[in-house]
Amino acid sequence: MTNIECIIFDLDDTLIESEPIWAVAYAKLYKVLGQDFYRKDLLKYLGMTILDVSRDAHSLLGVTQFTVEECAAMLRKFLLEGYDGNIKTMPGVTKFLQKVNGRYKMSIASGSPREAIVTTIKAKGWEKIFTQYVSSEEVENGKPEPDVFLEAARRLGCKPEHTLVIEDGVKGIIAAKKAGMVAFYVKNPPDPEAVSRADRYFLSMKEIQFSDLQIVENNYK
């Protein structure tokens, strides 16, 4: 058994409903590149950094009029336009944060740029809850590699085996398990692969009970 001392949250579609923001940003980039954007592309890009998405799009679409860096700059601009005070929280998030605040060290580790994380924290009044946060842009590798979670735990002063990650994406679950952390998967509807890889699965944060966090079986898959 392992005691959970720290909780690291993904941001997008874990704490806030941001898939539509990313979809609009991707669609705007594809339009500039003269291409149509489809939902299959959105699902492929979930959890990836702006630079990784831009590299993929640049290669996949055979872009010649812009560099990868120029595509990334455009995507960043389009994305940040969508992060404002009107962002909705995911079901159960507000009450869950109230429940665990002060009991655990907590951080956000996200593939979103740091500006988006900071804007969200300020818009939601979470400054006292999340004093630590890490963007995948600040580490060498984004999800599904474990870098961003390991860095978040390091900043919290927590060992990976005493850290819980709450995620909505399969890339994030894989990253958490690679980091040697407990992984709770929260998604409705679920991805079967993420369910199979996570330690626990919940439809929403409304379902997570305080007892689920106190002691978690140290039975990593």
N, C-alpha and C positions, 0 to 999 in steps of 0.2 A: 504494500500500500504506500502511496505517496501523498504528502500534504501539499496542497496547492497554496502557494504564497503569492503568486503573481498571475494576473490575467492580461493577455494581449489580445486586442480586438482588431480584426480587419475593419476597414471603414466602409467601403462601397458594398451596399446591399447586405451588410451585416449590421452596421449601426444606422446607416441612412439609405434611403431609397434613391440611388444614383444611377442605376442602369439607364434610365431615359437620358440623363445628362451625357453619359458616354456615347450613347447611340447617336444623339444629335451631333456631337463633336466628330465622331467617325464619319457620319454622313456628309458633314460639311467638308471634311478633308477629301473624301472620295469625290465629291462634286468638283472641287478645285482641280483634282487630278483627272477629271473627265470620266469618272466611273460611277456606276450605281452601287449602293451599299445595301447588303442583305443581312438578315438576322443571323445567318450561319457565320458571317464574319464577326458579328458582335459576340457570339458565344465563344468563338475562337480566341478573341482578344481579352476576355474577362480575366482580370488579375494581372495582366501584363503592363509593363511601364510604357510611357509615351514613346520612348526611344525604341523599345522592342516592337511596338505596334508599327511605328514608322518604318523601321527596317523591313518588317514583313510586307507592308503595303508597297513599299518602294520596289522590293524585289518581285513580289507577286504581280504587280501591275505593270512592271517594266517601265517605271517612271524615268524620264530623261530630262524633263524641264526643271526639276527641283532636286536638290541633294537630300539625303536622309535627314540631315540636320535642319534643313528648311522645312521639310514635312513635319518634323517634331515640333518646331517652333509654331507652325500653324495649328497643329493639333493641340498644343498647350494653350494657345490663345482661345481656341474654340471651347476647350474643356473648362477653363477657368471662368468663362462667361456664364456657365451654368451653375456654378457654386455660389449660392447667395442665401439670404436668411429664410427663403421659402422652401428649403430642402426638408423633406419629410423624414422623420425617424421610422425605422422598421418596427413592426408590432412588438410590443413588450419591452422595448429598449429603455425607455425612460424609467419605468418601475424597476427594471433589472439593475440599472446603474445606481439607483437610489438604494437598492438592497445591498449591493456589494461595495459601494463607495466607503472608504475608510477601513474596510476589512482586509483588502488586498491592495498590493501595489498594482497599478494599471497603466497600460500604454496602448497606443494605436500603432499598428504596423501595416502599411498600405502601399499598393502599387501606384496610388495617386501621387501627384507632385505635392511637395511640402506645403505649397501655397493653398492647395485645396483642403488639406488637413487642417491648417491653421484657420482658414476661413470658416470651415464647418464648426470647429471647436468654439470659435467666438460667436458664431450665429446661434449655436445651441446653448451657450452659457456653460460650457464644459471645462472652462479654464482650470478650475480647482480639482476636477476629476482626473483630467489627463494633462499632467505636467510634463510627461514624456511622450514623444511620438516620433516615428521613423518612417520615411519614405523609402521605397525600394531604389529610388534614384540616388540615395545616400550610401548604398552598399554596392558591392561588385556585381552581384547577380540578383535578379528579381525572382519571384515565385515562378516555378515550383522549387527553386533552390532555397535553402533555409536561412540565407544571409540576413534578411530583414528581421526575422524573428529572433535570431541569435543576438543581433545588435540591440534589439528592443529589450531583451532579457538582460543583456550586459549593462545597459543604461539604468535598468531598474535595480541592478545588483542581485539578480535572481539566477539560480541554476536552472538549466533547461528542464531537468527532471521534476522541478517544483513549479513549473510554469504551465498554465492552461491557455491554449489558443482557441478563440471562437471565430469561426470562419463560415462563409457561405459558398466558397468555391473549391473545386477539386484541386486546383493548383495550390491553393492555400493550405488545404489539408495535407497534401503531399509534402509541402514545405515544412509544416509543423512537425510531421512525423520524422522527417529527415533531421530536424533539429533536436529530436529526442524529447518532444513535449507532448502533453496530453492534448488531444484535439476534439473539440465539440463542433459538430457540423450542424448549422442552422439554416434550413432552406425549405421553401414550399413553392412548387414541388421539388423533390430531391433528385439529385444525380446519383444513380445506383453505385457508380464507382466511388464517389465521395463517401457515401454511406458505408461501403465496405471497408474503406481505409480509416475512417474516423473511429475514435473510442466510443463516442456517443452521438446519437442523432436526435435532433429536435425540430419540429415544424416551425417554431418561433421561439424567441426568448421568453415568451409567456410560460412556456413549458418547463424551463430550467428552474429547479427548486434549489433552495439554499443547501439542502443536504447533498445535492449532486456535486457541490463544489468543495465541501469540507474534506471528504476523503474519496479519492478516485483510485480504482484498482490500477496498479502499475503493471498492466498487461499489454505492453505495446505490441502492435501488429506489424 
